Amino acid sequence: MGKNFIGLDTAQTQKLADSLNGLLANYQIFYMNVRGYHWNIKGENFFELHAKFEELYDDLLLKIDEIAERVLTLGHVPAHAYSTYIEQSEVVERKNVSDGKEAVTNIVDSFSKLISKQREILSLAGEADDEGTSALMSDYISEQEKTVWMYRSYLGH
């Protein structure tokens, strides 16, 4: 088995890069959905949700960059076309959502998909002895589990 320039098995890094690109696709669609929620939110919780959605999409944008850079670090090319994102994403594109509860419900659903994918990548990274990817996924999962709890609390769940 060949090793790449950071000492990881090249076949395993290909699997990781493919999985990370799938995750990147989900993040990109989620990011655009949240931008739309931010722009289109209406109703009694406008000020609270408008600010919360901006905070969320800023965080998603940072993670998008980190994921793409991790793919590059593994020696592969990050996906960078919206046609690819739409094709690969399990997070569904949402249009014209202005209701706060609907937006928050969609956010919780999207986070559930991301967390599941990140757990799969965490497992793959462990098998590959890829500490960098493991640490990234572990950080995302623990942070997002708390975020899901908060958004679910907003919904009264």
C-alpha positions in Angstrom: 0.0 0.0 0.0 1.3 3.4 -1.0 1.5 6.4 1.4 0.8 10.0 0.5 2.9 13.0 1.5 1.5 13.1 5.1 2.0 9.4 5.6 -1.5 8.1 5.1 -2.5 5.2 2.9 -3.5 6.6 -0.5 -6.5 4.2 -1.0 -7.9 5.2 2.4 -7.4 8.9 1.7 -9.3 8.5 -1.5 -12.2 7.1 0.4 -11.9 9.9 3.0 -11.7 12.6 0.3 -14.8 11.2 -1.5 -16.7 11.2 1.8 -15.5 14.7 2.7 -16.6 15.9 -0.7 -20.1 14.4 0.0 -20.1 16.2 3.3 -19.0 19.4 1.5 -21.9 19.1 -0.9 -24.3 18.8 2.1 -22.8 21.8 3.8 -23.0 24.0 0.7 -26.7 23.3 0.2 -27.4 23.8 3.9 -25.4 27.1 3.8 -27.6 28.4 0.9 -30.8 27.3 2.6 -29.8 29.2 5.8 -28.9 32.3 3.7 -32.4 32.1 2.3 -34.0 31.7 5.7 -32.0 34.8 6.9 -33.1 36.8 3.9 -36.8 35.7 3.9 -37.7 35.2 7.6 -40.9 37.0 8.6 -43.1 37.1 11.7 -42.9 37.8 15.5 -39.4 36.2 15.9 -37.9 38.0 13.0 -35.1 39.8 14.9 -34.1 36.8 16.9 -34.1 34.4 14.0 -32.6 36.8 11.5 -29.6 37.2 13.8 -29.4 33.5 14.6 -29.5 32.5 11.0 -26.7 34.9 10.2 -24.6 33.4 13.0 -25.3 29.9 11.7 -24.4 30.6 8.0 -21.2 32.4 9.1 -20.2 29.2 11.0 -21.2 26.9 8.1 -19.1 29.0 5.7 -16.0 28.5 8.0 -16.7 24.7 8.1 -17.1 24.6 4.3 -13.6 26.1 4.0 -12.1 23.7 6.6 -13.6 20.7 4.8 -12.3 21.8 1.4 -8.9 22.4 2.9 -8.9 19.0 4.6 -9.6 17.4 1.2 -6.6 19.3 -0.2 -4.4 18.3 2.8 -5.2 14.6 2.0 -3.9 15.2 -1.6 -7.3 15.4 -3.4 -9.5 18.0 -5.0 -12.5 19.5 -3.3 -15.8 19.5 -5.1 -16.5 23.1 -6.3 -19.5 23.1 -8.5 -23.1 23.6 -7.4 -24.2 21.0 -9.9 -22.1 18.5 -8.0 -23.4 19.7 -4.7 -27.1 19.3 -5.8 -26.3 15.9 -7.2 -24.5 14.6 -4.0 -26.3 16.4 -1.2 -28.8 14.6 1.1 -29.7 18.0 2.5 -32.6 19.1 0.3 -32.6 22.5 -1.3 -35.3 24.8 0.2 -36.8 27.8 -1.5 -38.8 30.7 -0.2 -39.1 29.6 3.4 -40.3 32.6 5.5 -41.9 30.8 8.5 -39.6 30.5 11.5 -40.7 27.1 12.7 -40.4 25.6 9.2 -36.9 27.0 8.8 -35.8 25.8 12.3 -37.3 22.3 11.6 -35.3 22.2 8.3 -32.2 23.3 10.2 -32.6 20.4 12.7 -33.2 17.9 9.9 -30.1 19.2 8.0 -27.9 19.0 11.1 -29.1 15.4 11.7 -27.9 14.5 8.2 -24.6 16.3 8.7 -24.0 14.6 12.1 -24.7 11.2 10.6 -22.3 11.7 7.7 -19.6 13.1 10.1 -19.9 10.0 12.3 -19.3 7.9 9.2 -16.2 10.0 8.3 -15.0 9.8 11.9 -15.1 6.0 11.6 -13.3 6.0 8.3 -10.7 8.4 9.6 -10.1 6.2 12.6 -9.5 3.2 10.4 -7.0 5.3 8.3 -5.2 6.7 11.4 -6.1 10.1 10.1 -6.0 12.2 13.3 -6.6 15.5 11.4 -9.9 14.4 9.9 -10.9 12.6 13.1 -10.3 15.8 15.2 -12.3 17.9 12.7 -15.3 15.6 12.7 -15.2 15.1 16.5 -15.2 18.9 17.0 -18.1 19.3 14.6 -20.2 16.5 16.1 -19.9 17.7 19.7 -20.6 21.3 18.8 -23.6 20.4 16.5 -25.2 18.0 19.0 -25.5 21.0 21.4 -26.8 23.2 18.6 -29.5 20.6 17.6 -30.6 20.5 21.3 -31.0 24.3 21.3 -32.9 24.5 18.0 -35.2 21.5 19.1 -35.8 23.4 22.4 -36.9 26.4 20.4 -39.4 24.1 18.6 -40.6 22.9 22.0 -39.2 19.4 21.6 
